[in-house]
Amino acid sequence: MYAIGERINGMFKSVGAAIRGGNPEPIQELARRQLAAGANYLDVNVGPAAAEPVAAMEWLVKAIREVTDAPLAIDATKPEVMRKGLELAGPGSVINSTKGQQEQLDIFIPMAVEFGAKLIALTIDENGIPRDANGRCEIALRVVASAMEKGLEPSQVMIDAVILPVNVTQTTPGQVLEAIRSVKLLSDPPPMTVLGLSNVSQSTQQRPLINRTYLAMALAAGLDAAIVDVLDSDLMDAMITAELLMNRAVYCDDFLKAYRSR
């Protein structure tokens, strides 16, 4: 599974303060720590911290690029902010994200093609988030069809079936797992699947336990990637162990150490 480190986000107090103060050191330390913990990508989001989000994104990506050339997931809703991030991040980036509305797909799919980036697409359209797996898959199918029409391979599309907090809607986790399974049948090759994992436990009392349990369940359903707190070592251990038990890695007694050392 691809682990996308979630911590470089202006919604976190320390990151927001660093952006406002123009202090790269906290950002660079977060980049190093997340990569050491097993992140394959770093999510990069200026959040609400900047009055000039394009300039803030430029500063943020440049600060990260001073210490690593690891792939970045540029997290922005405004096309001009996304474009600036992709220009500086380089090949192998991820667009995080677009909704399944056609006007957004018409903007972000060509951008993914232009920059050679993967595209995260949320199963949200004009009617909001569907209640069940079938509704999510209908949106996912429209995303995949639009991507193919515009020259983006399905394997470059990452479908996010949009997990909601379990204390708000307890039926959603099961519906999302079913959507993950069904998305794999949409095309050949199929699109990838991704989740913003931490949303499942938002405002609950047992966040770490809920996160790592649901991650293992989602991996068994076919999840390819997740935006996670890679600094949660128990969560990462659960991910590594689940992949081992699914025969995606070769067993050895030090399998946790072996995964991290690679």
C-alpha positions in Angstrom: 0.0 0.0 0.0 1.1 3.6 -0.7 1.2 5.6 2.5 0.6 9.3 2.0 1.8 11.3 5.0 -0.9 13.7 6.1 1.0 16.0 8.5 2.2 18.9 6.2 -1.1 20.6 6.4 -1.7 24.2 7.4 -4.7 23.1 9.5 -2.2 21.7 12.1 -1.1 24.6 14.4 2.6 24.1 14.1 2.5 23.9 10.3 0.2 26.9 10.0 2.5 28.9 12.3 5.5 27.9 10.2 3.8 29.0 7.0 2.8 32.3 8.4 6.2 32.9 9.9 8.2 31.7 6.8 10.0 29.2 9.0 11.0 26.1 6.9 12.5 24.1 9.7 9.3 22.6 11.2 8.2 21.7 7.7 11.5 20.1 6.7 11.6 18.1 10.0 8.0 16.8 9.3 9.1 15.7 5.8 12.1 13.8 7.2 10.2 12.2 10.0 7.3 11.1 7.8 9.6 9.6 5.2 11.6 7.8 7.9 8.3 6.4 9.3 7.4 4.8 5.9 5.6 7.5 3.9 5.7 6.9 0.1 4.2 10.4 -0.6 4.0 13.6 1.4 0.6 15.4 1.3 1.2 19.2 1.0 -1.7 21.5 1.9 -1.3 25.2 2.8 -4.7 25.0 4.6 -6.2 28.3 5.9 -2.8 29.6 7.1 -2.1 31.8 4.1 -3.7 35.0 2.8 -2.0 34.3 -0.6 -2.3 30.5 -1.1 -0.4 30.4 -4.4 2.6 32.1 -2.9 2.3 29.9 0.2 2.2 26.7 -1.9 5.3 27.9 -3.7 7.1 28.5 -0.5 6.0 25.2 1.0 7.0 23.0 -1.9 10.4 24.8 -2.2 11.0 24.3 1.5 10.3 20.5 1.2 12.4 20.2 -2.0 15.4 21.5 -0.1 15.5 18.3 1.9 13.9 15.6 -0.2 12.8 14.7 -3.8 10.1 12.3 -2.6 6.8 12.4 -4.5 4.3 14.9 -3.3 0.5 14.9 -3.2 -0.5 18.5 -3.8 -3.6 19.1 -1.8 -5.6 22.1 -3.0 -9.1 23.0 -4.2 -8.1 26.0 -6.3 -6.7 25.2 -9.7 -4.1 28.0 -9.6 -2.8 26.7 -6.3 -2.7 23.1 -7.6 -0.9 24.2 -10.8 1.8 26.1 -8.8 2.4 23.1 -6.6 2.7 20.6 -9.5 5.1 22.9 -11.4 7.5 22.8 -8.4 6.9 19.3 -7.2 7.9 17.6 -10.5 7.0 14.3 -12.1 5.4 11.5 -10.1 3.1 13.9 -8.1 -0.5 13.3 -7.1 -3.4 15.8 -7.5 -5.4 15.7 -4.3 -8.1 16.1 -5.3 -11.1 16.6 -7.6 -14.8 15.8 -7.1 -16.8 13.7 -9.6 -18.5 16.8 -11.0 -17.8 17.2 -14.7 -16.7 20.9 -14.5 -14.0 19.9 -12.0 -13.0 16.8 -14.0 -12.6 19.1 -17.1 -10.0 21.1 -15.1 -8.1 18.6 -13.2 -7.9 15.6 -15.6 -6.0 17.6 -18.3 -3.8 19.0 -15.5 -2.9 15.4 -14.5 -2.1 14.6 -18.1 0.0 17.7 -18.5 2.1 17.1 -15.4 2.2 13.3 -15.5 0.4 13.1 -12.2 -1.9 10.7 -10.6 -5.4 12.0 -9.8 -7.4 11.4 -6.6 -11.1 11.7 -7.4 -13.7 11.8 -4.6 -17.0 10.1 -5.1 -18.9 13.3 -4.6 -21.0 15.0 -7.3 -23.7 17.7 -7.5 -25.9 15.6 -5.2 -23.3 15.2 -2.5 -21.9 12.0 -1.1 -24.0 8.9 -2.1 -25.5 6.8 0.7 -24.3 3.5 -0.5 -21.6 1.6 -2.5 -23.6 1.6 -5.8 -23.9 5.4 -5.8 -20.2 5.8 -5.1 -19.3 3.4 -7.9 -21.6 5.2 -10.4 -19.5 8.4 -9.8 -16.3 6.4 -10.0 -17.3 5.0 -13.4 -18.0 8.5 -14.7 -14.6 9.6 -13.5 -12.8 6.7 -15.2 -14.7 7.2 -18.4 -13.9 10.9 -18.4 -10.2 10.2 -17.7 -10.0 7.7 -20.6 -11.6 10.3 -22.9 -9.1 12.9 -21.9 -6.0 10.7 -22.2 -5.4 9.7 -18.5 -5.0 6.0 -18.0 -7.3 4.4 -15.4 -4.2 3.2 -13.5 -3.4 6.9 -12.9 -6.8 7.5 -11.3 -7.2 7.0 -7.5 -10.8 6.7 -6.5 -11.6 7.9 -3.0 -14.9 6.4 -1.8 -15.1 9.0 1.0 -15.2 7.6 4.4 -17.2 9.5 7.0 -16.9 9.5 10.8 -18.3 6.2 12.3 -20.0 8.1 15.1 -22.0 10.1 12.6 -23.0 7.3 10.2 -22.2 3.8 11.3 -23.3 2.2 8.0 -20.8 4.1 5.9 -17.6 2.1 6.7 -19.2 -1.1 5.3 -20.5 0.7 2.2 -17.1 2.1 1.5 -15.4 -1.3 1.8 -18.0 -2.6 -0.8 -17.2 0.3 -3.0 -13.5 -0.4 -2.9 -14.1 -4.0 -4.0 -16.5 -2.9 -6.8 -14.2 -0.1 -8.2 -11.7 -2.8 -9.1 -14.2 -4.1 -11.7 -14.7 -0.8 -13.5 -11.9 -1.1 -16.1 -8.9 -3.2 -17.1 -6.5 -2.1 -15.8 -8.6 -0.8 -12.9 -8.2 2.5 -11.1 -6.5 2.6 -7.8 -8.3 3.2 -4.6 -7.4 5.6 -1.8 -8.9 6.8 1.5 -8.4 9.8 3.8 -8.3 7.3 6.6 -8.4 9.6 9.7 -11.9 10.8 8.8 -13.4 7.5 10.0 -12.5 8.2 13.6 -13.0 12.0 13.7 -14.4 13.1 17.1 -14.4 9.6 18.5 -12.7 8.5 21.8 -10.7 5.7 20.3 -9.2 7.3 17.2 -5.9 5.2 16.9 -7.7 1.9 17.4 -10.5 2.7 14.9 -8.0 3.9 12.4 -5.7 0.9 12.4 -8.6 -1.6 12.5 -10.3 0.0 9.6 -7.1 0.3 7.6 -6.5 -3.5 7.9 -10.1 -4.1 6.8 -9.8 -1.7 3.8 -6.5 -3.4 2.8 -8.3 -6.7 2.7 -11.0 -5.2 0.5 -8.3 -4.0 -2.0 -7.3 -0.6 -0.9 -4.2 0.7 -2.7 -3.3 3.9 -0.8 -4.3 5.9 2.2 -3.7 9.4 3.5 -2.6 8.6 7.0 -0.6 9.7 10.1 2.5 7.7 9.3 4.0 8.9 12.7 1.5 6.6 14.4 3.8 3.6 14.7 1.0 1.2 15.7 -1.0 2.2 12.6 2.0 1.6 10.4 2.7 -1.7 12.1 -0.9 -2.8 11.4 -0.5 -1.8 7.7 2.7 -3.7 7.4 1.3 -6.8 9.1 -1.9 -6.8 7.0 0.1 -6.7 3.8 2.3 -9.6 5.1 -0.8 -11.7 5.9 -2.2 -11.0 2.5 1.0 -12.4 1.0 2.2 -9.0 -0.4 5.5 -9.3 1.4 7.8 -12.2 2.2 7.8 -13.2 5.9 10.8 -12.9 8.1 11.0 -12.6 11.9 12.0 -9.0 11.6 9.4 -8.1 9.0 8.6 -4.7 10.6 12.2 -3.7 10.5 12.7 -5.1 7.0 9.8 -3.0 5.7 11.0 0.2 7.1 14.6 -0.4 6.1 13.7 -0.7 2.4 
